[in-house]
Amino acid sequence: MLHELIRLWWTQKRRDFGWKKVFIAGYLALCFIIVVAAFFFGMSEGGVDIWDLHFEAMAVTYAFAVVVPDLLMKVWWRHDPVEPDDYIRTRPFSRQAWSRFVLLQVFVSFVVWMVPLMFFVVDLMLMNLGYALLTLLLMLSASADNALVQNCWRRSSQASERVLIIIGYALWLGFGLVWMLMSLLWSSAWSLTSLMPISVYLAVNILFGMALQHAFGQMASYNESSQHRGGKVLGWGDVSLFSIEYVSVMRCKRMRTSVLFVGAIFLMNVYLQFLQPQLATSFNAHLMLLFAIAFPSVILGQWVLGIEANYFHGIWTKPYGVETILRNKFYFFCLLCTLMTLLSIPSAVWLYLRPAQLAATWLFSMGAFVLLMMPTCLFSSRMDLFGSAFFNYQGGNKQLNIYSFVILLPTAIYVCAYMFLPQAWMADVLTAALGIVGLALHRVFLHWLTGIWTRRRYAIMERWMKE
């Protein structure tokens, strides 16, 4: 039966093949090569001869350093099935055959091989062939373990199972961190050519992968779990209108990926920009802080009614007016700004971000950025909810692209205030005041916007039906 599953999988892969994925993979590989080349060029310019460095002792460091980024990449890109389709369930295959097939998918997945292969190309220039191959095997085992963790997480249907997965993954990461430090501290005692660090870490990775695969085979699939039998399906009256906002975002892969990815990137830049006092007053620091708090809302604000356009026939039969829907979206976007502000508080406590600037940026993001994105409801197109977030421009149109330049206005006001006003507190007062004015007038603005949308509603809905 495994042979039949492989045949069906190969047929589906040939049908779904697209050059877009090949282009994205090549683009990322090129970016990686450019970054590595720039790093080594910078070391050479600084007087460091990279050929005198013993990279053989860094194999465990390479493997551990990419574990968490590799897992995040798999969460965004890897979507191999962990449950058989209905047409496969009608065939007489065993649970063991399906588990072996899922394991085989792990080792033939390009996402699993991509990071190890990119490092292997670099290792060939820095190590001898034997150590380059061992490093490739070590990184491949870590990448495969990440894929197996993802498989178990997606198949788990109980909170206890997910808690065990988190604990196991944390223990594995903890061992990797300790062993990496030990391999660096004791490299001289073991000698630089010792295979001890690589062998132990590789053995632990293999054992962890075997445990994950065994746990995956023992888990009940989601449609076999008793908690899904006889359950109550919540109707519209059981869910608040506000909860639909975050539920739709978390279930929509494209929106979820965009918000999490953009939020993580800008938030990381905030902490990097405010590490030193001389950086805290730079142009980049102000810009990164503003974008970290406001940009997740801006991402969603591009398609204010893009999600609702997929089921507008049903939503307009409910007793909710357009103005109520727009208000809920505005409050949800403000909640996102508040969440990003809370995540930035440690940089104001331990680093060099001023609390007054953080509070002023929070008010300005809600009263200026968020409010100015609400008129995109007049240009919203029906967006594909489950498409990929990378290089996906579906749902955009000419009017929306032109209006998107409006975010340059509040960005310019904010940056100019902090760069050119003589005192920082003046910029805090100005940006906070603009934000408060926007929040105070948001009901009036949304009421005016609703009137325009209502006059154009037939043209807008007709466009949604054609898309």
N, C-alpha and C positions, 0 to 999 in steps of 0.2 A: 504493500500500500504506500510505502514511502516513495517508491519509484513513481507512482501515479501522482502523488502530491508535487513532486519535483517537476514532472511534465506539465502539470497545470500551472505551476508557478512560472516556469520558463515561457509558456505561451502568453501569460498575462504580462510579463516583463517586456516581451517583444512588442506587444500591442501598446504598452504605455511609454515606450522609449521616446524621449524628446531631447533635442539638442540643447534646450535651455539648461537642463541640469549639468550637461557636459561643460557648457560655457561658464556656469557659476563655479563649478569645481576648478576649472582652469584659472578663472579669475582669482579665486582664493589662494590657489597654489602659487600664482605669480606674486600676489601680495605678500605671502609668507616668504618667498625667496627674496623679494626686495627688502623686507624688514631684516632678515638675517644678514643679507649682504651689507646693509647700512650699519648694522650693529658691529660686524667684524671690521668694516672700514673705519668706523669710529674708534674702535680699540686700536687699530693700527696707527691711526692719526695721533692717538694719545701715547704712542710709544710702546705699546704692548705687542709683542710678537706672538700671535695666536698659535703658531706652530710649535712653540715651546710649552704650551699648556697641555696638561694630561687630561684629555676629554674622556678617556676610558673610565676614569673614576667618577664621572658625572652621569653614568647611565641611569642609576636609580633616581637621581635628581630630575632628569628629563622625564622619566616615566611618571613620577609623582606630580610634577609641576603641571602636567596637562590633564590630570584626572578630572578635576572639577570643570574646567572649560570644555573638555571633551563631553562630559555628561550634559552640559547645557546645550551644546551643539546637537546632540542626539535628541534632546527634548524638542528642539525646533525643527529638525530635519528628518529624523528617522521615524517612519510611520509604518513599519512592517507589522502585519497582523499578528496578534497573539491568540486570537480565537478563529476557528474555522467558519467560513461562510455557510449559509444554510444549504447551498447545493452540495457542499462537501460533507455536511453532516448526514446526508442521505446515503452516503457510501459507507461500506463496512470497514472503517479504519479504527485503530485502537488509540487510546490516549497516549501510549508510549510512542506510536508512530508520529502523532502530531507534535509531541514534545521534541522528538529528534529532528523533525522538519523545522521547527522554530529555531532550534540550536544551529541547524545548517544555515538558516537564513542569516544568523548572526555573523558567521564566518565568510559569507559571500557578499555581505553588505558593503557597499563602497564607503558609507559613512564610518564604518568600523575601521576600514583600512586607510582612510584618507590621512589622518594625522600621523600614524606611524610611518606611512610611506613618505610623507613630506620631510619628517625628521631623518628618515633613512638616507634620503638624497644628501642631506647636509652631513650626516655621520660618515658617509663614504669619503668625504673630503677631509674629515678631522680624525678618523680612527682607521685602524686596519680593518680588513674585510670581516674577520671573525667577530670582533667586538661590535661592528656595525650591525651584523646579523643578530647577535645576542640582544642588542639594544632594540632592534626592530621586534624581536620576539617578546621582549619584556613590555614594550609599549602596546603591542597588539593584545597581549593578555589583559592589560589594564583597560584598553578600549573595549574588549569583549566583555569584561566584567561590568562595565557601565551599561552596555547593551542588555546584559542579562538582568541587571537591576531594573532597567526600564521595563523589560518584559514582565518581571514579577509585579512591579508597581501597577502596571496597566491591567494585569489580570486579577489582582487582589480586590476582593469585594468587602472585606471586613476591616474595621479599624485596627484590630489586634494584629492582622497580617502586615499592615502598613507600618505599624510601630516596630515590629520585628525587622522589617526591611530597613527602616531608618537606623535602628540600633546596629544592625550588622554592617551597614555602609559606614556608619560613624566609626566603628571599631576598625574596619579595614583602612579608612583614611588615617585614623590615629596611628595604626601600626606603620603605615607608609611614611608618615611624618617622622616618627621616631627612628625608623630604619634609615631614612634619608639622612638625618642628622648624624646617626652613628656611622654611616658609610663615609660621610665627609670628614668626621673627626678622626676616624680610625683608618683612613685610607693609607696613611704612612705606615701604620703597624701591619696592615694586611698586604702592603705593597700595592702599587698602582695597577698591577696586572692581575690582582687576585680576582677570582670568579665568585668569591664568597658573597658579596653584596647582591650581585645579580641573581645568583642561584637561589638564595633564600627568598628574595622578593618574588621571583618567578614562581617558586613553589607555593608561596602564600596566595598569589593571584590565582593559580590553578585550583587550589583547594577551595578558595572563595567562590570561584566560578562553578565548581562541581556542586557546592552547597546550594547556590542560587538555582541551578538547573534542576536539582532534586526538589527544591521547594516549589518551583514552577510546575513540575509534573504532578505534585500533590494538591495543588490548589484547584478548587472547583471553579469552573468557568462561570461567567456572570449570569448566564441564563440557566445554570444549574443550581445557583444559590437560592436557599429557601426564602431569603429576605425579599426576593423579587417576585414571589408568588402570592397572589391575593393581596398585593399592596394597593394602597389608595393613590390614585392619580390626582394630583392637585389641579383644581379648576382655576379659572381666572379670579374668582372671588376669594380663593385661599392664598393668593400671592398679591402683595402690594404692588402698586404701579411703579414705585421707586425700586423695588427689588428686581424688577424686570431689567433694569439698566445694567446692574452688575452681573446678573445671571446671563444675559445675552452676551456680554463681553467675555466672560469666562468660558462660555460654550463655543464661542466663535473663534476658531483657531487663528484666523488672520488678525483679528483685533487683539486677541490675547497676546500673541507673539509680538506684535508691534509695540504694545504698551509696556510689556515686561522688558523687551530688549532696549527700547529707547530710554525707559526709566533707569535701568541698570547702568547703561553707558554714561548718561549725564550725571547720575548720582555718584558714580565712581570718580568722574572728573571734578565734581565739587570737592571731594575729600583730597584729591591730588592738588587742586589749585590753592587750597587754604592750608597746606602743610607748612608754609613759610610766610612770615609777615610781609616780605617784599612781593610775594605773588598775590596776596589777598587784595591788593588794590589795583591789580592789572585789569586790562580789558577782558582777557579770557576768563578771569575769575568772576567778574560780574555777569558775563554772558552765560557761563556754565551754570551759575546759580539760578538765573532766570529760566533757562531752558530745563533744568532739572525739575523745577517745581511746576512749570506751565506746560511743557511739551507733551507729556502723556495726555493731558486734556486736549491739546491742540491736535494730536493724532486722531483722537475720537471725534473732535469737532470738525474734521474735514467731511465727515459723513453724519451729520446730525440726524437725518432721517433715512440714512442708507440702509440700516438694518430693518427698520419698519417697512421699507418699500418692498420687502420680500413677503410680508403678510398683511399688507395694508387693508385687504378686503375684510379681514377678521377684526383688526384693531379698530377700524372705523365703525364697526357695529356695536362697540362697547360705549358705555356712557362717559367717555373721556374726551374733552375738547382738545384741540391742537395746542391751545395755550397751556393747558395742564401738562401735556406731554413735553412741551418745550421747557417749562419750569422744572420738571423732574430731571431733564437732561442737564440743565444748568446747575442744579443742586448736586447732581452726581459728578459733574466735572469739577465743581468746587470741592467736593469730597476728595477727589483724586489729588488736587493741589494741596489739600490739608495733609493727606497721607504722605506725599513727597516732602512736605515741610517737616513733618514729624521724623521722617527718616534722615533729614539733614541736621537735626538738632545736635547730634554728637559732634559735628564739625564746629558748632557754635560753643560747645562746652569745652572741648579739649583742643581744638585747633584755633585758627585765627579769623573765623567768620564772626562778625558782630551780630549779636542777637537782634538788635534794632533793624539791621539790614535784612535779616531773615524774615522778620515779621512784616516789614514793609514790602518785601518781594512777594510774600504770601498774599497780602491784600491786593497788590497790583496785579498779580496773576489772575485772581478771581474777577476783579472788577474791570480789567482791561482786556487781557488775553482771551479769557473764556467768553466774555460777553461779545467781543468782536467776532468770535467764531460762530455764534449762533445763526447769523444770516445765511450760512451755508445750507440751511434747511430749504431755501428757495431753489438751490441748484443741485440738491442731492440726487444721485443716481442709485439705482438698485445695485448693491454690491454682493459679490459672491462671498457668502459667509465662511465657507470651508476651504477656500483657496489658500495657497501659500502666501505668506506675508512678504517674502523676498522677491524683489523685482516684479511686483504685481501692481499694475496701475489700473486694473479693472475697477470700475465704479467712479473714475474721474471723468471730467469733461472740461471743455474749454472755459465755460463760465467759472467753474470751481477752481481751475488752475489760475485764472486771472485774479479771482477774489483772494486766493491764498496769500498774495503779496501784501495783504492788509496787515499781516503779523509783523511786517517790517516797521510799521509805525510805532506800536508800543515798544518794540525792541529798541528802536532808535531813541525814544524818549527816556527809557530806563538807562541805557548805557551812557547817553550824553549827560544825564543827571549825575551819575556817579563819577564820570570822568572829568567834567568841566565845572561843576559847582565847587566853590572854594572850600566848603565844609561838608563832611559826610552826613552830618545830621540834617542838612538842608535837602540832600537827595532822599534821605529816609522820609522826611515830612512830605516832600512833593509826591513821591511814588505811592506812599500810603494814602495820601489825600485823594489822588486819582483813583486808587482802588476803592476807597470808601464811597466816592461819588458814583462809580459804576455799580457797586452793590446796592446803593440806595435807589438807583434809577432802573434796576434790572426789570422790575415788574412793568414799568411804563414802556421800556424798550421792547420787552417780549410781547406786550399787548399790541404795540404798533406792528411788530413783525408778524404776529398772528393775522392781523387784518390783511397784510399783503399776501400772505400764504393762502388765506381763504379766497381772495379774489382770483388767485391763479390755480386753485386746487384741481380743477378739471384738466388743465393742461399738464400739471405735474403728475397726476395719477395716470393720465393717458400715456405719458412718457414712461412711467414705471411699468405699465403693462406691455410696452413694446420692447423693453430691455431684457 
